[in-house]
Amino acid sequence: MGTGSRTTLDRRDRLAREPKLIEVRGVCKSFRIPDQRVDTVKERVLHPFRRIRYRELHALQDVSFDV
């Protein structure tokens, strides 16, 4: 192990012992993206009961971090 690696490990150990102000665990975020866009008010008025299909976009899955 080189000197650079040892310095990195020492820094990680020091950071692990310091108190955490913010701890975030297991964050997930997803968005529903419509298959067809409805661009105008006219389209909404003419077809008020049209079913809109969506697909799921999973932007974050099980993200964790400390500050």
Jmol script that loads the backbone (N, CA, C; Angstrom):
load data "model"
ATOM      1  N   MET A   1       0.840  -1.164   0.000  1.00  0.00           N
ATOM      2  CA  MET A   1       0.000   0.000   0.000  1.00  0.00           C
ATOM      3  C   MET A   1       0.888   1.231   0.000  1.00  0.00           C
ATOM      4  N   GLY A   2       0.632   2.191  -0.896  1.00  0.00           N
ATOM      5  CA  GLY A   2       1.440   3.386  -0.984  1.00  0.00           C
ATOM      6  C   GLY A   2       1.057   4.408   0.072  1.00  0.00           C
ATOM      7  N   THR A   3       1.841   5.475   0.155  1.00  0.00           N
ATOM      8  CA  THR A   3       1.593   6.519   1.140  1.00  0.00           C
ATOM      9  C   THR A   3       0.256   7.206   0.897  1.00  0.00           C
ATOM     10  N   GLY A   4      -0.119   7.412  -0.379  1.00  0.00           N
ATOM     11  CA  GLY A   4      -1.390   8.049  -0.711  1.00  0.00           C
ATOM     12  C   GLY A   4      -2.577   7.252  -0.209  1.00  0.00           C
ATOM     13  N   SER A   5      -2.501   5.934  -0.303  1.00  0.00           N
ATOM     14  CA  SER A   5      -3.586   5.073   0.168  1.00  0.00           C
ATOM     15  C   SER A   5      -3.717   5.122   1.678  1.00  0.00           C
ATOM     16  N   ARG A   6      -2.587   5.168   2.366  1.00  0.00           N
ATOM     17  CA  ARG A   6      -2.613   5.234   3.830  1.00  0.00           C
ATOM     18  C   ARG A   6      -3.230   6.556   4.289  1.00  0.00           C
ATOM     19  N   THR A   7      -2.876   7.656   3.624  1.00  0.00           N
ATOM     20  CA  THR A   7      -3.443   8.957   3.963  1.00  0.00           C
ATOM     21  C   THR A   7      -4.949   8.955   3.758  1.00  0.00           C
ATOM     22  N   THR A   8      -5.417   8.342   2.683  1.00  0.00           N
ATOM     23  CA  THR A   8      -6.849   8.253   2.409  1.00  0.00           C
ATOM     24  C   THR A   8      -7.546   7.446   3.486  1.00  0.00           C
ATOM     25  N   LEU A   9      -6.961   6.321   3.915  1.00  0.00           N
ATOM     26  CA  LEU A   9      -7.556   5.502   4.967  1.00  0.00           C
ATOM     27  C   LEU A   9      -7.576   6.246   6.297  1.00  0.00           C
ATOM     28  N   ASP A  10      -6.512   6.958   6.630  1.00  0.00           N
ATOM     29  CA  ASP A  10      -6.479   7.743   7.871  1.00  0.00           C
ATOM     30  C   ASP A  10      -7.577   8.800   7.861  1.00  0.00           C
ATOM     31  N   ARG A  11      -7.763   9.446   6.738  1.00  0.00           N
ATOM     32  CA  ARG A  11      -8.798  10.483   6.616  1.00  0.00           C
ATOM     33  C   ARG A  11     -10.193   9.873   6.765  1.00  0.00           C
ATOM     34  N   ARG A  12     -10.402   8.711   6.141  1.00  0.00           N
ATOM     35  CA  ARG A  12     -11.700   8.032   6.263  1.00  0.00           C
ATOM     36  C   ARG A  12     -11.989   7.643   7.707  1.00  0.00           C
ATOM     37  N   ASP A  13     -10.980   7.131   8.405  1.00  0.00           N
ATOM     38  CA  ASP A  13     -11.158   6.763   9.815  1.00  0.00           C
ATOM     39  C   ASP A  13     -11.514   7.989  10.650  1.00  0.00           C
ATOM     40  N   ARG A  14     -10.815   9.087  10.419  1.00  0.00           N
ATOM     41  CA  ARG A  14     -11.077  10.325  11.158  1.00  0.00           C
ATOM     42  C   ARG A  14     -12.488  10.830  10.884  1.00  0.00           C
ATOM     43  N   LEU A  15     -12.901  10.803   9.615  1.00  0.00           N
ATOM     44  CA  LEU A  15     -14.244  11.263   9.256  1.00  0.00           C
ATOM     45  C   LEU A  15     -15.313  10.352   9.853  1.00  0.00           C
ATOM     46  N   ALA A  16     -15.047   9.059   9.936  1.00  0.00           N
ATOM     47  CA  ALA A  16     -16.019   8.117  10.495  1.00  0.00           C
ATOM     48  C   ALA A  16     -16.249   8.372  11.982  1.00  0.00           C
ATOM     49  N   ARG A  17     -15.246   8.889  12.677  1.00  0.00           N
ATOM     50  CA  ARG A  17     -15.375   9.156  14.116  1.00  0.00           C
ATOM     51  C   ARG A  17     -16.033  10.493  14.416  1.00  0.00           C
ATOM     52  N   GLU A  18     -16.032  11.427  13.465  1.00  0.00           N
ATOM     53  CA  GLU A  18     -16.619  12.747  13.702  1.00  0.00           C
ATOM     54  C   GLU A  18     -18.143  12.650  13.761  1.00  0.00           C
ATOM     55  N   PRO A  19     -18.783  13.543  14.543  1.00  0.00           N
ATOM     56  CA  PRO A  19     -20.251  13.498  14.623  1.00  0.00           C
ATOM     57  C   PRO A  19     -20.899  13.886  13.293  1.00  0.00           C
ATOM     58  N   LYS A  20     -22.027  13.262  13.019  1.00  0.00           N
ATOM     59  CA  LYS A  20     -22.762  13.539  11.785  1.00  0.00           C
ATOM     60  C   LYS A  20     -23.862  14.540  12.091  1.00  0.00           C
ATOM     61  N   LEU A  21     -23.982  15.561  11.257  1.00  0.00           N
ATOM     62  CA  LEU A  21     -25.054  16.534  11.423  1.00  0.00           C
ATOM     63  C   LEU A  21     -26.321  16.070  10.711  1.00  0.00           C
ATOM     64  N   ILE A  22     -26.136  15.424   9.573  1.00  0.00           N
ATOM     65  CA  ILE A  22     -27.264  14.921   8.790  1.00  0.00           C
ATOM     66  C   ILE A  22     -26.940  13.498   8.361  1.00  0.00           C
ATOM     67  N   GLU A  23     -27.882  12.603   8.564  1.00  0.00           N
ATOM     68  CA  GLU A  23     -27.713  11.217   8.138  1.00  0.00           C
ATOM     69  C   GLU A  23     -28.931  10.836   7.303  1.00  0.00           C
ATOM     70  N   VAL A  24     -28.687  10.412   6.081  1.00  0.00           N
ATOM     71  CA  VAL A  24     -29.759  10.041   5.156  1.00  0.00           C
ATOM     72  C   VAL A  24     -29.535   8.595   4.734  1.00  0.00           C
ATOM     73  N   ARG A  25     -30.592   7.775   4.812  1.00  0.00           N
ATOM     74  CA  ARG A  25     -30.474   6.351   4.479  1.00  0.00           C
ATOM     75  C   ARG A  25     -31.635   5.900   3.597  1.00  0.00           C
ATOM     76  N   GLY A  26     -31.317   5.155   2.564  1.00  0.00           N
ATOM     77  CA  GLY A  26     -32.323   4.484   1.749  1.00  0.00           C
ATOM     78  C   GLY A  26     -33.273   5.378   0.979  1.00  0.00           C
ATOM     79  N   VAL A  27     -32.782   6.490   0.453  1.00  0.00           N
ATOM     80  CA  VAL A  27     -33.646   7.419  -0.286  1.00  0.00           C
ATOM     81  C   VAL A  27     -33.934   6.875  -1.684  1.00  0.00           C
ATOM     82  N   CYS A  28     -35.202   6.935  -2.064  1.00  0.00           N
ATOM     83  CA  CYS A  28     -35.629   6.551  -3.406  1.00  0.00           C
ATOM     84  C   CYS A  28     -36.484   7.679  -3.974  1.00  0.00           C
ATOM     85  N   LYS A  29     -36.374   7.918  -5.259  1.00  0.00           N
ATOM     86  CA  LYS A  29     -37.195   8.929  -5.928  1.00  0.00           C
ATOM     87  C   LYS A  29     -37.532   8.418  -7.314  1.00  0.00           C
ATOM     88  N   SER A  30     -38.819   8.465  -7.645  1.00  0.00           N
ATOM     89  CA  SER A  30     -39.237   8.063  -8.978  1.00  0.00           C
ATOM     90  C   SER A  30     -40.226   9.087  -9.515  1.00  0.00           C
ATOM     91  N   PHE A  31     -40.337   9.146 -10.816  1.00  0.00           N
ATOM     92  CA  PHE A  31     -41.228  10.069 -11.503  1.00  0.00           C
ATOM     93  C   PHE A  31     -42.136   9.287 -12.428  1.00  0.00           C
ATOM     94  N   ARG A  32     -43.363   9.750 -12.577  1.00  0.00           N
ATOM     95  CA  ARG A  32     -44.283   9.173 -13.556  1.00  0.00           C
ATOM     96  C   ARG A  32     -44.197  10.023 -14.818  1.00  0.00           C
ATOM     97  N   ILE A  33     -43.793   9.416 -15.906  1.00  0.00           N
ATOM     98  CA  ILE A  33     -43.643  10.095 -17.188  1.00  0.00           C
ATOM     99  C   ILE A  33     -44.799   9.668 -18.087  1.00  0.00           C
ATOM    100  N   PRO A  34     -45.621  10.622 -18.555  1.00  0.00           N
ATOM    101  CA  PRO A  34     -46.743  10.223 -19.423  1.00  0.00           C
ATOM    102  C   PRO A  34     -46.244   9.726 -20.771  1.00  0.00           C
ATOM    103  N   ASP A  35     -46.933   8.695 -21.310  1.00  0.00           N
ATOM    104  CA  ASP A  35     -46.580   8.169 -22.628  1.00  0.00           C
ATOM    105  C   ASP A  35     -46.921   9.174 -23.730  1.00  0.00           C
ATOM    106  N   GLN A  36     -48.033   9.881 -23.552  1.00  0.00           N
ATOM    107  CA  GLN A  36     -48.425  10.908 -24.526  1.00  0.00           C
ATOM    108  C   GLN A  36     -48.574  12.225 -23.799  1.00  0.00           C
ATOM    109  N   ARG A  37     -48.026  13.273 -24.390  1.00  0.00           N
ATOM    110  CA  ARG A  37     -48.138  14.596 -23.792  1.00  0.00           C
ATOM    111  C   ARG A  37     -49.458  15.247 -24.183  1.00  0.00           C
ATOM    112  N   VAL A  38     -50.044  15.960 -23.243  1.00  0.00           N
ATOM    113  CA  VAL A  38     -51.215  16.781 -23.517  1.00  0.00           C
ATOM    114  C   VAL A  38     -50.714  18.215 -23.429  1.00  0.00           C
ATOM    115  N   ASP A  39     -50.557  18.852 -24.606  1.00  0.00           N
ATOM    116  CA  ASP A  39     -49.896  20.150 -24.658  1.00  0.00           C
ATOM    117  C   ASP A  39     -50.829  21.343 -24.493  1.00  0.00           C
ATOM    118  N   THR A  40     -52.103  21.171 -24.798  1.00  0.00           N
ATOM    119  CA  THR A  40     -52.973  22.351 -24.796  1.00  0.00           C
ATOM    120  C   THR A  40     -54.183  22.137 -23.896  1.00  0.00           C
ATOM    121  N   VAL A  41     -54.759  23.240 -23.472  1.00  0.00           N
ATOM    122  CA  VAL A  41     -55.985  23.200 -22.688  1.00  0.00           C
ATOM    123  C   VAL A  41     -57.108  22.623 -23.544  1.00  0.00           C
ATOM    124  N   LYS A  42     -57.097  22.931 -24.829  1.00  0.00           N
ATOM    125  CA  LYS A  42     -58.126  22.421 -25.746  1.00  0.00           C
ATOM    126  C   LYS A  42     -58.150  20.889 -25.727  1.00  0.00           C
ATOM    127  N   GLU A  43     -56.981  20.257 -25.764  1.00  0.00           N
ATOM    128  CA  GLU A  43     -56.917  18.795 -25.725  1.00  0.00           C
ATOM    129  C   GLU A  43     -57.525  18.250 -24.431  1.00  0.00           C
ATOM    130  N   ARG A  44     -57.261  18.903 -23.326  1.00  0.00           N
ATOM    131  CA  ARG A  44     -57.820  18.473 -22.032  1.00  0.00           C
ATOM    132  C   ARG A  44     -59.338  18.640 -21.998  1.00  0.00           C
ATOM    133  N   VAL A  45     -59.824  19.744 -22.558  1.00  0.00           N
ATOM    134  CA  VAL A  45     -61.264  20.009 -22.550  1.00  0.00           C
ATOM    135  C   VAL A  45     -61.995  19.035 -23.466  1.00  0.00           C
ATOM    136  N   LEU A  46     -61.449  18.754 -24.630  1.00  0.00           N
ATOM    137  CA  LEU A  46     -62.106  17.865 -25.580  1.00  0.00           C
ATOM    138  C   LEU A  46     -62.083  16.397 -25.140  1.00  0.00           C
ATOM    139  N   HIS A  47     -61.086  16.034 -24.338  1.00  0.00           N
ATOM    140  CA  HIS A  47     -60.948  14.640 -23.908  1.00  0.00           C
ATOM    141  C   HIS A  47     -60.700  14.587 -22.390  1.00  0.00           C
ATOM    142  N   PRO A  48     -61.690  15.005 -21.591  1.00  0.00           N
ATOM    143  CA  PRO A  48     -61.458  15.095 -20.135  1.00  0.00           C
ATOM    144  C   PRO A  48     -61.280  13.748 -19.436  1.00  0.00           C
ATOM    145  N   PHE A  49     -61.835  12.667 -19.999  1.00  0.00           N
ATOM    146  CA  PHE A  49     -61.768  11.368 -19.331  1.00  0.00           C
ATOM    147  C   PHE A  49     -60.781  10.399 -19.987  1.00  0.00           C
ATOM    148  N   ARG A  50     -59.983  10.914 -20.893  1.00  0.00           N
ATOM    149  CA  ARG A  50     -58.989  10.061 -21.556  1.00  0.00           C
ATOM    150  C   ARG A  50     -57.992   9.559 -20.513  1.00  0.00           C
ATOM    151  N   ARG A  51     -57.753   8.280 -20.549  1.00  0.00           N
ATOM    152  CA  ARG A  51     -56.777   7.703 -19.620  1.00  0.00           C
ATOM    153  C   ARG A  51     -55.372   8.015 -20.112  1.00  0.00           C
ATOM    154  N   ILE A  52     -54.578   8.468 -19.204  1.00  0.00           N
ATOM    155  CA  ILE A  52     -53.183   8.762 -19.531  1.00  0.00           C
ATOM    156  C   ILE A  52     -52.332   7.636 -18.973  1.00  0.00           C
ATOM    157  N   ARG A  53     -51.538   7.036 -19.834  1.00  0.00           N
ATOM    158  CA  ARG A  53     -50.636   5.964 -19.404  1.00  0.00           C
ATOM    159  C   ARG A  53     -49.289   6.573 -19.031  1.00  0.00           C
ATOM    160  N   TYR A  54     -48.689   5.981 -18.025  1.00  0.00           N
ATOM    161  CA  TYR A  54     -47.410   6.475 -17.518  1.00  0.00           C
ATOM    162  C   TYR A  54     -46.385   5.353 -17.490  1.00  0.00           C
ATOM    163  N   ARG A  55     -45.136   5.754 -17.520  1.00  0.00           N
ATOM    164  CA  ARG A  55     -44.049   4.821 -17.242  1.00  0.00           C
ATOM    165  C   ARG A  55     -43.286   5.378 -16.042  1.00  0.00           C
ATOM    166  N   GLU A  56     -42.678   4.535 -15.284  1.00  0.00           N
ATOM    167  CA  GLU A  56     -41.950   4.940 -14.090  1.00  0.00           C
ATOM    168  C   GLU A  56     -40.474   5.182 -14.421  1.00  0.00           C
ATOM    169  N   LEU A  57     -39.962   6.310 -13.994  1.00  0.00           N
ATOM    170  CA  LEU A  57     -38.539   6.606 -14.110  1.00  0.00           C
ATOM    171  C   LEU A  57     -37.976   6.623 -12.696  1.00  0.00           C
ATOM    172  N   HIS A  58     -37.119   5.654 -12.373  1.00  0.00           N
ATOM    173  CA  HIS A  58     -36.512   5.575 -11.045  1.00  0.00           C
ATOM    174  C   HIS A  58     -35.192   6.351 -11.073  1.00  0.00           C
ATOM    175  N   ALA A  59     -35.236   7.569 -10.536  1.00  0.00           N
ATOM    176  CA  ALA A  59     -34.062   8.436 -10.576  1.00  0.00           C
ATOM    177  C   ALA A  59     -33.042   8.053  -9.500  1.00  0.00           C
ATOM    178  N   LEU A  60     -33.513   7.712  -8.305  1.00  0.00           N
ATOM    179  CA  LEU A  60     -32.635   7.302  -7.209  1.00  0.00           C
ATOM    180  C   LEU A  60     -33.170   6.023  -6.598  1.00  0.00           C
ATOM    181  N   GLN A  61     -32.276   5.130  -6.242  1.00  0.00           N
ATOM    182  CA  GLN A  61     -32.673   3.888  -5.572  1.00  0.00           C
ATOM    183  C   GLN A  61     -31.692   3.579  -4.456  1.00  0.00           C
ATOM    184  N   ASP A  62     -32.189   3.589  -3.228  1.00  0.00           N
ATOM    185  CA  ASP A  62     -31.420   3.206  -2.042  1.00  0.00           C
ATOM    186  C   ASP A  62     -30.121   4.020  -1.902  1.00  0.00           C
ATOM    187  N   VAL A  63     -30.237   5.345  -1.960  1.00  0.00           N
ATOM    188  CA  VAL A  63     -29.084   6.237  -1.807  1.00  0.00           C
ATOM    189  C   VAL A  63     -28.940   6.609  -0.336  1.00  0.00           C
ATOM    190  N   SER A  64     -27.719   6.543   0.178  1.00  0.00           N
ATOM    191  CA  SER A  64     -27.435   6.907   1.572  1.00  0.00           C
ATOM    192  C   SER A  64     -26.208   7.797   1.613  1.00  0.00           C
ATOM    193  N   PHE A  65     -26.231   8.763   2.562  1.00  0.00           N
ATOM    194  CA  PHE A  65     -25.061   9.627   2.742  1.00  0.00           C
ATOM    195  C   PHE A  65     -25.118  10.310   4.103  1.00  0.00           C
ATOM    196  N   ASP A  66     -23.960  10.802   4.563  1.00  0.00           N
ATOM    197  CA  ASP A  66     -23.829  11.541   5.821  1.00  0.00           C
ATOM    198  C   ASP A  66     -23.191  12.884   5.510  1.00  0.00           C
ATOM    199  N   VAL A  67     -23.588  13.886   6.287  1.00  0.00           N
ATOM    200  CA  VAL A  67     -22.980  15.217   6.159  1.00  0.00           C
ATOM    201  C   VAL A  67     -22.516  15.631   7.548  1.00  0.00           C
TER     202      VAL A  67
END
end "model"
wireframe off; spacefill off
backbone 0.3
color backbone group
